[in-house]
């Protein structure tokens, strides 16, 4: 599979403003809860007087993250099409306005502003990297608009203007570490992309390791889009850890796993647990390069339930029989329905009404029943460890007994004290 090259950043005055806002947020501390300002007074241009209502999709359709995000865009459209076919939301048809974030946080901020202020959308669905989310966060807060963010992330964040429908740390990374510990893993090597999510996730992993007798034998980061992993993989090989915890994102995973196999490392010898590789990425990496490796997610195409079978069938009918479903796109699909269900509960498209009515809203999703936490805007998730098989699909080898309540600031874990700043 040929992967798109990174898109050059478009530095408009608008984007520059978003950078300043995002920088201020980051300087306030990765674990700080986003402050509530007078953004509630921001004037909305959303028009619900007619027979339609606009929503936005904002995903990387070009650049290093396109390998992962195109399928998310497709699943958002699938949900919109299904809802429209069933009568819409409060009798209104949804009009989807799509934009390309081009794998650049500044472009995500610019496009978010466009969707809110020019296209007048009622909500936006999208984003992948934490850098893209953090660049967009001040845009949504200052405009008092809503972002539904569908990807697992590092936690330590909550905003009244974001609904987090992917896993937070205690629903993915902590269960993965518990699984490894149960399997007797005593040492880890950490490999990740050089941005917010991997760095923060690894801080959490190191805190867990310190409290659970696990040695960290090495920690390496590489820029998004990197394709040369010879040095890092050799360091991994000589470190001889029990397992590798992988927080690489995008098409860097292709080069990493090919090099991993080239030097003779195997899942039996040193398994890799990945938290950003789903069914969509397996084909790009090459199933022969990754068979037997592990993933930590909340959804796999192989979940054997009537709801999931119906979802998989609908997705393949819309986009092709060879197109797999995956965790982030399922979370994005779910987020559109959660927005719909909240709007209908609130009987309004208004941001404040949605925020006030979100708590307890449910959806019988392909991953299982999910429920919005009205306090932190995350949702309940069932944790699943999966193994990649020769057919390119991922099969559950362990799952939590039921949906896990979101704990983005890890308040219920003594070893995490101090991580949130």
C-alpha positions in Angstrom: 0.0 0.0 0.0 1.3 3.4 -0.9 1.0 5.9 1.9 0.5 9.7 1.3 3.3 12.0 2.1 2.9 14.6 4.9 1.0 17.7 3.9 2.9 21.0 4.4 1.5 23.1 7.2 -0.7 26.0 6.1 0.2 28.9 8.4 -2.6 31.3 8.2 -3.3 34.0 10.7 -6.2 31.9 11.9 -4.0 28.8 12.4 -1.4 31.0 14.2 -4.0 32.1 16.6 -5.0 28.5 17.3 -1.3 27.6 17.9 -1.1 30.3 20.6 -4.2 29.1 22.2 -3.1 25.5 22.1 0.3 26.4 23.4 -1.3 28.2 26.3 -3.3 25.1 27.1 -0.2 22.8 27.0 1.8 25.2 29.2 -1.0 25.0 31.8 0.0 21.3 32.2 -0.9 18.1 30.4 -3.1 16.9 33.3 -5.0 20.1 34.0 -8.7 20.1 33.6 -9.6 22.5 30.8 -10.9 25.7 32.4 -14.4 27.0 31.9 -14.4 30.6 30.6 -17.0 32.9 29.3 -17.1 30.8 26.1 -20.7 29.9 27.1 -21.6 33.3 25.9 -20.2 32.7 22.4 -22.8 33.3 19.7 -23.6 30.3 17.6 -24.5 30.5 13.9 -26.1 27.1 13.8 -29.3 27.2 11.8 -32.0 24.7 12.7 -34.9 26.6 11.2 -35.0 24.5 8.0 -35.3 20.8 7.3 -31.6 20.1 7.7 -28.8 20.5 10.3 -25.1 20.6 9.5 -22.4 18.6 11.3 -18.7 18.4 10.4 -16.2 15.6 9.9 -12.6 16.5 10.4 -10.1 13.8 9.6 -6.6 13.4 8.0 -7.3 12.4 4.4 -3.7 13.2 3.5 -0.3 12.9 5.3 1.1 10.2 7.6 -2.1 9.7 9.5 -4.3 9.1 6.5 -3.6 5.3 6.8 -5.7 5.4 10.0 -8.2 8.3 9.6 -9.8 7.8 6.2 -11.8 4.8 7.6 -12.9 7.0 10.5 -14.3 9.6 8.0 -16.1 6.7 6.2 -17.7 5.4 9.5 -19.0 8.9 10.4 -20.7 9.1 7.0 -22.2 5.6 7.5 -23.8 6.7 10.7 -25.1 9.9 9.2 -26.6 8.0 6.2 -28.2 5.4 8.5 -29.7 8.1 10.7 -31.0 10.1 7.7 -32.6 6.9 6.3 -34.4 6.4 9.6 -35.8 9.9 9.6 -32.9 12.1 10.8 -32.6 13.8 14.1 -35.7 15.5 15.5 -37.1 15.3 12.0 -34.2 17.0 10.4 -31.8 15.5 7.8 -28.1 15.7 8.7 -25.9 17.5 6.2 -22.3 16.3 6.6 -19.5 18.8 5.8 -16.1 17.2 5.5 -12.6 18.6 5.9 -9.1 17.3 5.7 -6.9 17.9 8.8 -3.9 16.8 6.6 -2.0 15.2 9.6 -1.1 18.7 10.9 -2.4 20.0 14.2 -2.4 23.6 12.9 -4.6 22.6 10.0 -7.0 20.8 12.4 -7.4 24.0 14.3 -7.9 26.1 11.2 -10.5 23.7 9.8 -12.3 23.4 13.1 -12.7 27.2 13.1 -14.0 27.1 9.5 -16.6 24.4 10.3 -17.8 26.2 13.4 -17.8 29.8 12.2 -18.3 29.5 8.4 -20.2 26.3 7.9 -22.1 26.7 11.1 -22.1 23.0 12.1 -23.9 21.8 15.2 -21.1 19.5 16.2 -17.8 18.1 14.7 -16.7 14.5 14.7 -13.0 13.8 14.3 -9.4 14.2 15.2 -6.9 11.4 15.9 -3.6 12.4 17.4 -3.6 14.1 20.8 -1.7 17.0 19.2 -4.7 17.5 16.8 -7.1 17.4 19.7 -5.2 19.8 21.9 -4.9 22.2 18.9 -8.6 22.1 18.4 -9.7 22.2 22.1 -9.3 26.0 22.5 -11.2 26.6 19.2 -14.2 24.6 20.5 -14.1 26.2 23.9 -13.8 29.8 22.7 -16.7 29.2 20.2 -18.7 27.1 22.7 -19.1 24.3 20.2 -18.8 20.5 20.4 -16.2 18.1 19.3 -16.7 14.3 19.4 -13.2 12.8 19.6 -13.2 9.1 18.7 -9.7 7.8 19.5 -8.1 6.3 22.6 -5.8 8.8 24.2 -3.6 9.4 27.2 -6.2 10.8 29.6 -5.5 13.5 32.1 -8.0 15.8 30.3 -11.6 16.8 30.4 -13.4 19.7 28.6 -17.1 20.6 28.6 -16.8 21.1 24.8 -15.4 17.6 24.0 -17.0 14.2 24.2 -14.3 11.5 24.3 -15.7 8.3 22.8 -12.4 6.4 22.5 -10.8 4.9 25.6 -9.1 6.8 28.3 -6.1 5.3 30.0 -7.9 3.1 32.6 -9.9 1.5 29.8 -7.0 0.5 27.5 -3.4 1.1 28.8 -3.9 0.0 32.4 -5.8 -3.2 31.4 -3.0 -4.0 28.9 -0.4 -3.6 31.6 -2.5 -5.7 34.0 -2.7 -8.4 31.3 1.1 -8.4 30.7 1.7 -8.5 34.5 -0.6 -11.5 34.7 1.3 -13.2 31.9 4.6 -12.8 33.9 6.1 -9.8 32.1 8.8 -8.3 34.3 10.4 -5.8 31.9 9.3 -3.6 29.0 10.8 -1.5 26.2 8.8 1.6 25.3 8.7 2.8 21.6 6.5 5.7 20.5 6.0 8.6 18.2 7.3 12.0 19.4 4.2 13.9 20.5 1.7 14.2 23.4 0.0 10.8 23.5 3.1 8.5 23.6 5.0 10.7 26.0 2.1 11.0 28.5 1.1 7.4 28.1 4.7 6.3 28.8 4.8 8.5 32.0 1.7 6.6 33.1 3.3 3.2 32.1 6.5 4.0 34.0 4.4 5.0 37.1 2.5 1.7 36.9 5.8 -0.2 36.3 7.4 1.3 39.4 4.5 0.2 41.5 4.3 -3.3 40.1 7.9 -4.4 39.9 8.3 -4.0 36.1 11.6 -2.8 34.8 11.7 -0.3 31.9 14.7 -1.3 29.8 14.5 1.5 27.3 12.4 4.3 25.9 12.6 5.8 22.4 10.6 8.3 20.4 10.6 9.1 16.7 8.8 11.9 14.7 5.5 11.1 13.1 6.1 9.7 9.7 9.5 8.3 10.5 10.5 5.3 8.3 14.0 4.4 9.6 13.8 2.1 12.6 17.1 0.2 12.3 18.7 1.9 15.3 15.7 1.7 17.6 14.9 -1.9 16.7 18.5 -2.9 17.4 18.3 -1.2 20.8 15.1 -3.1 21.5 16.7 -6.4 20.4 19.8 -6.0 22.6 17.8 -4.8 25.6 16.1 -8.2 25.7 12.9 -7.0 27.5 10.0 -9.4 28.1 7.8 -7.3 25.9 7.5 -4.0 23.9 4.8 -1.4 24.6 4.2 0.4 21.3 2.7 3.8 21.0 3.8 4.6 17.5 1.1 6.2 15.3 0.3 6.3 11.6 2.5 4.7 8.9 5.6 4.6 11.1 4.2 1.3 12.3 4.8 -0.1 8.8 8.6 0.5 8.9 8.8 -0.5 12.6 7.2 -4.0 12.2 9.0 -4.7 9.0 12.4 -4.0 10.7 11.3 -5.9 13.8 10.8 -9.0 11.7 13.9 -8.4 9.6 16.2 -8.6 12.7 14.5 -11.9 13.7 12.4 -10.7 16.6 9.1 -12.7 17.0 6.0 -12.5 19.1 7.0 -15.6 21.0 10.4 -14.1 21.8 9.4 -10.5 22.5 5.8 -9.7 21.9 4.7 -6.2 21.0 1.6 -4.7 22.5 0.2 -1.9 20.3 -2.4 0.6 21.2 -2.8 2.4 17.9 -2.8 -0.5 15.4 -6.2 -1.8 14.3 -7.5 -3.9 11.5 -7.1 -1.0 9.0 -3.4 -0.7 9.7 -2.6 -4.5 9.5 -3.0 -4.5 5.8 -0.6 -1.6 5.3 2.0 -3.2 7.6 1.7 -6.5 6.0 0.0 -9.3 7.9 3.1 -11.5 7.5 5.1 -8.8 9.5 2.7 -8.7 12.4 0.9 -12.0 12.9 0.9 -13.1 16.5 1.4 -9.6 17.9 -1.0 -8.1 20.5 -3.2 -5.1 20.6 -5.2 -3.3 23.3 -8.5 -1.8 22.2 -12.2 -1.9 23.0 -13.6 -3.2 19.7 -12.6 -5.7 17.0 -14.4 -6.7 13.9 -14.5 -10.3 15.2 -16.8 -9.5 18.1 -19.5 -12.1 17.9 -22.8 -10.2 18.6 -25.8 -9.5 16.4 -25.3 -5.7 16.7 -21.7 -6.0 15.5 -22.5 -8.4 12.7 -25.1 -5.9 11.4 -22.6 -3.0 11.7 -19.8 -4.9 9.8 -22.2 -6.0 7.1 -23.4 -2.4 6.6 -19.9 -1.0 6.5 -18.7 -3.6 4.0 -21.8 -3.0 1.8 -21.0 0.7 1.8 -17.2 0.6 1.3 -16.3 -2.8 0.0 -16.1 -6.4 1.1 -12.4 -6.1 1.7 -12.6 -3.1 4.1 -12.2 -4.1 7.7 -13.9 -2.4 10.7 -11.7 -1.1 13.6 -11.8 0.4 17.0 -11.4 4.2 16.2 -13.9 4.0 13.3 -16.4 2.1 15.5 -16.0 4.8 18.2 -16.6 7.5 15.6 -19.7 5.7 14.4 -20.9 5.4 18.0 -20.2 9.1 18.6 -22.7 10.2 15.9 -25.4 8.1 17.5 -24.5 9.4 21.0 -24.9 12.9 19.7 -28.2 12.0 18.1 -29.5 10.4 21.3 -28.4 13.4 23.4 -30.0 15.9 21.1 -33.2 13.9 21.3 -33.1 13.7 25.1 -32.4 17.5 25.3 -34.9 18.2 22.5 -32.4 20.7 21.3 -29.2 21.1 19.2 -27.9 23.8 21.6 -24.5 23.2 23.1 -25.6 24.0 26.7 -28.7 21.8 26.4 -26.6 18.9 25.1 -24.0 19.3 27.9 -26.7 19.4 30.6 -28.5 16.3 29.2 -25.5 14.1 28.2 -25.1 12.2 31.5 -26.6 8.7 31.3 -27.2 8.7 27.5 -26.6 5.2 26.1 -26.1 3.5 22.8 -26.1 -0.2 22.0 -22.8 0.0 20.0 -21.0 -2.7 18.1 -18.5 -2.8 21.0 -21.4 -3.3 23.5 -23.5 -0.9 25.5 -21.8 2.4 26.2 -22.9 5.2 28.5 -21.9 8.9 28.7 -20.4 10.1 32.0 -22.0 13.5 32.4 -19.2 14.8 34.6 -16.1 14.1 32.5 -17.7 13.5 29.0 -16.0 10.1 28.5 -18.0 6.9 28.0 -17.9 3.4 29.5 -15.8 1.0 27.6 -15.1 -2.8 27.7 -11.3 -3.4 27.5 -10.1 -6.1 25.1 -6.7 -7.6 24.4 -6.5 -9.0 20.9 -4.1 -11.1 18.9 -3.5 -10.5 15.2 -4.1 -13.7 13.1 -2.9 -14.7 9.6 -6.3 -13.6 8.1 -5.4 -10.0 9.0 -8.1 -9.8 11.7 -7.8 -9.4 15.4 -9.3 -11.9 17.9 -10.0 -11.2 21.5 -7.8 -13.2 23.9 -9.0 -11.4 27.1 -11.6 -8.9 28.0 -12.8 -7.1 31.1 -15.9 -8.5 32.8 -18.0 -5.6 31.7 -17.8 -1.9 30.7 -15.2 0.1 32.7 -16.2 3.5 34.1 -14.0 6.2 32.7 -11.3 7.6 35.1 -9.4 10.0 32.9 -7.4 11.5 35.8 -6.7 8.0 37.3 -8.0 9.2 40.7 -8.7 5.6 41.7 -5.1 4.5 41.3 -2.7 5.3 44.2 0.4 4.8 42.0 -0.9 7.6 39.6 -0.9 10.3 42.3 0.8 13.4 40.9 0.6 12.5 37.2 -2.2 14.9 36.5 -0.3 17.9 37.9 
